[in-house]
Amino acid sequence: MRLRTIGLLLGVLAIFAVPVVGRAQTAIPAAEIIDKLTAADDTAPDVDVAALKQQAVDRIKAKADAQQVKRPLIAPQLTKLTQVRFDIQFDPDSSLIRPGSYGMIGSLADALSDPKLQPFKFLIVDHTESGGRRDANLTLSQRRADSIRDVLVSTFKISGKRLVALGLGEEQLQDANKPAAPVNARAQIIAFGKPDVVEPKPAAPAAAAKKGAAPAKKKR
Amino acid sequence: MNRIRIALFVLAVCAPSLASAQALKFEEAASLVGASCAKDIDDNCRGVNFDPTRLKECLYRNQDVVSAKCQADYPRAFSAIQQRITARTTLMKLCNWEMNHLCSEVRTDPAKGLQCLLDSTKKATGNCNKAIAAAGYR
């Protein structure tokens, strides 16, 4: 009788002892994101997002810098800005965010909702590791950056005016010596000044996004 | 009889953790959907992104095959996200007195107004403080 009671007690406890939140991917805590991004000053950095997109398209079209290991960063100025790098898992060749990364997006949303970060605008940059077609990777990374932005806006109601999405494909390798390394596929969120200071110009349509562009062979 | 008492006692002890589900952070709520529903999303909602309307609709539409854990957790998680968003939307209205009397100089600037409000919680009314807590700012 006593054993059964203990069993019942343990059973009930077990139900509530299960962590409320299981994690498939460890999200960067919002507090850490806030700490890093609040280090940015209020002045808008000199970054022309539309020009960067066009530059990436032109470089791929011209087949310039074909060798990945010798390819210069397309936007070296971004590396100097206050930022946090994070992993988001997507379905292969898709901009669908894997459920295991929902927590990371939620953590970003928590950080962006914090009063300390509310004065700022942010650039969400997605990258792909090298592999498959360069133009397809550029398109894919733009779609993925858009997808992260869309979820922050639609699910967590972060103001769209504060978020600019930029895909740089494999044109900004973090580790050029290992072009296929997963580290090159990390996304960035960059503090980008105040919303009323910088307004993005409409992006030129990417050549890679034209109808008929072959899908990327790479998967991640 | 004793067993029932013990079970009731344990439930009473655990009740606060159930109530706190209402105050999940975005990260906790999003992780909850991801952890509890990953397989169900893969199996039934492939192609649907983390969008509250479409994903909820898909999981609801497939409730006959969606796991019990997912069925229990996704409404709670999306509800927590929505409650926090609503609390943030209505915060300034519920704290109107505080904004007029304690933060009037900065009330036109949303970020500075909010920061001022959070710095003034000791002087704020009970209702305003409740609203601040519901919005997850404390």
Interface residues (C-beta under 8 A of the other chain):
Chain A: R4 T5 L8 L9 V12 L13 F16 V20 V21 G22 R23 A24 Q25 A27 P29 A30 D91 S95 L96 I97 R98 P99 G100 S101 Y102 G103 M104 I105 G106 S107 A109 D110 S113 P115 K116 Q118 P119 S147 D150 V151 S154 T155 F156 K157
Chain B: N2 R3 I6 A7 V10 L11 C14 S17 A21 L24 K25 F26 E27 E28 A29 A30 S31 L32 V33 G34 A35 S36 C37 A38 I41 D42 R46 G47 V48 N49 F50 D51 P52 T53 I81 I85 R88 T89 P110 A111 K112 L114 Q115 L118 G136 Y137
